[in-house]
Amino acid sequence: MEDARDDLDRAMLHLPPGARRDLGRLITRIDEEFARRTLPEPNNIELAMFGWWWTRMRER
């Protein structure tokens, strides 16, 4: 998940404004669901510089 979420952030940099807004709305919904289904991982807090999604734990 984390690598894929990074890819979405990179894609946003190259999209025209309309597509960026559309994808941004979708990413917001995905992020909300991911945050709802996961818990903070205090041992990975140093990874927050890469994106908050790197600091979440879930079942593996």
MARDO-425831 format. One record per residue: residue number from 1; x, y, z of N, C-alpha, C, O in turn. Coordinates in steps of 0.1 Angstrom, whole numbers, plus 5000, padded with zeros to 4 digits. Atoms other than C-alpha are relative to their C-alpha. Example, Ala and Ser with C-alpha at 12.3 -4.5 7.8 and 13.67 -1.06 7.14 Angstrom:
<atoms>
    nr    n.x    n.y    n.z   ca.x   ca.y   ca.z    c.x    c.y    c.z    o.x    o.y    o.z
     1   5009   4988   5000   5123   4955   5078   5009   5012   5000   5019   5012   5007
     2   4991   4989   5000   5137   4989   5071   4992   5011   5008   4997   5022   5009
</atoms>
This chain:
<atoms>
    nr    n.x    n.y    n.z   ca.x   ca.y   ca.z    c.x    c.y    c.z    o.x    o.y    o.z
     1   5008   4988   5000   5000   5000   5000   5009   5013   5000   5006   5022   4992
     2   4992   4988   4998   5027   5025   5010   5006   5004   4987   5006   5016   4983
     3   4993   4997   5013   5046   5023   4977   4989   5005   4990   4992   5015   4982
     4   5011   4996   5009   5013   5026   4957   4995   5014   5004   4993   5022   4995
     5   5004   4986   4996   5003   5057   4977   5010   5010   4997   5007   5021   4993
     6   4989   4991   5005   5037   5073   4970   4998   5002   4985   5000   5013   4980
     7   5002   4999   5014   5030   5066   4933   4989   5010   4997   4990   5017   4987
     8   5011   4990   5003   4997   5085   4935   5005   5014   5003   5001   5023   4995
     9   4995   4986   4998   5015   5115   4950   5008   5005   4989   5007   5016   4984
    10   4992   4996   5012   5040   5115   4922   4992   5002   4988   4995   5012   4980
    11   5008   4998   5011   5013   5111   4896   4993   5014   5001   4991   5021   4990
    12   5007   4987   4999   4995   5142   4910   5008   5011   4995   5003   5021   4991
    13   4991   4989   5004   5025   5163   4902   5000   5002   4985   5004   5013   4980
    14   4999   4999   5014   5022   5156   4865   4986   5002   4993   4985   5001   4981
    15   5014   4999   5006   4984   5160   4860   4996   5014   4998   5000   5023   5005
    16   5006   4986   5002   4966   5190   4846   4990   5003   5012   4986   4993   5019
    17   5007   4996   4989   4946   5209   4872   4986   4992   5002   4983   4988   5013
    18   5012   5007   4999   4912   5192   4865   5001   4986   5005   4995   4981   5014
    19   4998   5014   4997   4925   5157   4866   5006   4999   5014   5004   4990   5022
    20   4994   5000   4987   4946   5166   4897   4989   5001   5011   4990   4994   5021
    21   5011   4999   4991   4914   5177   4915   4992   4987   5001   4989   4983   5013
    22   5008   5012   5000   4895   5146   4905   5008   4989   5008   5002   4982   5016
    23   4992   5010   4993   4923   5123   4916   5002   5003   5015   5002   4994   5023
    24   4999   4996   4986   4928   5143   4948   4988   4996   5008   4989   4992   5019
    25   5012   5004   4992   4892   5137   4958   4999   4985   5002   4995   4981   5013
    26   4999   5014   4998   4896   5100   4952   5010   4996   5010   5008   4987   5019
    27   4990   5003   4990   4928   5099   4972   4996   5004   5014   4999   4996   5023
    28   5006   4996   4987   4911   5117   5000   4992   4989   5006   4993   4986   5018
    29   5009   5011   4996   4885   5090   5002   5008   4987   5004   5005   4981   5014
    30   4992   5012   4997   4911   5062   5000   5008   5002   5013   5009   4993   5021
    31   4993   4997   4988   4932   5079   5027   4991   4999   5013   4995   4993   5023
    32   5009   5001   4989   4902   5082   5050   4997   4986   5004   4997   4982   5015
    33   5003   5014   4998   4894   5046   5046   5012   4992   5006   5011   4984   5015
    34   4988   5006   4995   4930   5035   5051   5002   5004   5015   5006   4995   5023
    35   4999   4996   4986   4932   5056   5083   4990   4993   5009   4994   4990   5021
    36   5010   5007   4992   4900   5041   5095   5003   4986   5003   5000   4981   5014
    37   4997   5015   4999   4912   5005   5090   5013   4997   5006   5017   4985   5008
    38   4986   5002   4994   4947   5010   5105   5002   5007   5013   4993   5015   5017
    39   4997   4993   4987   4963   5021   5137   5014   5006   4999   5022   5002   4991
    40   4986   4994   5000   4993   5044   5144   5010   4990   5004   5008   4982   5013
    41   4989   5008   4997   5026   5026   5145   5011   5009   5006   5019   5014   4998
    42   4991   4991   4994   5047   5045   5170   5015   4997   4997   5023   5006   4997
    43   4986   5004   5004   5079   5026   5160   5004   5005   4987   5016   5005   4984
    44   4996   4996   5013   5077   5039   5125   4998   5015   4998   4997   5020   4987
    45   5003   4986   5001   5072   5076   5133   5011   5007   4992   5007   5017   4985
    46   4990   4993   5008   5105   5085   5116   4997   4999   4985   5002   5006   4977
    47   5004   5001   5014   5089   5074   5083   4990   5010   4996   4986   5011   4984
    48   5010   4990   5003   5064   5102   5086   5005   5010   4989   4997   5016   4982
    49   4995   4991   5010   5087   5123   5064   4997   4996   4986   4997   5004   4977
    50   5003   5006   5013   5078   5100   5035   4985   5001   4998   4981   5001   4986
    51   5015   4999   5001   5040   5103   5042   4994   4993   5012   4999   4983   5017
    52   5006   5005   4988   5017   5097   5070   4996   4985   4999   4996   4978   5009
    53   5004   5014   5002   5006   5063   5055   5011   4991   5003   5008   4979   5005
    54   4989   5009   4996   5041   5049   5063   5000   4998   5015   5007   4989   5019
    55   5000   5001   4985   5033   5053   5100   4988   4993   5005   4985   4993   5017
    56   5012   5007   4996   5003   5031   5101   5003   4985   5000   5011   4980   4992
    57   4998   5015   4999   5001   4994   5111   4986   4994   4997   4976   4999   5000
    58   5012   5007   5004   4976   4969   5098   5004   4985   5001   5015   4981   5002
    59   4998   5015   5000   4972   4931   5097   5008   4997   4988   5007   5003   4977
    60   4991   5004   5011   4998   4915   5075   4996   4986   4995   5002   4981   4986
</atoms>
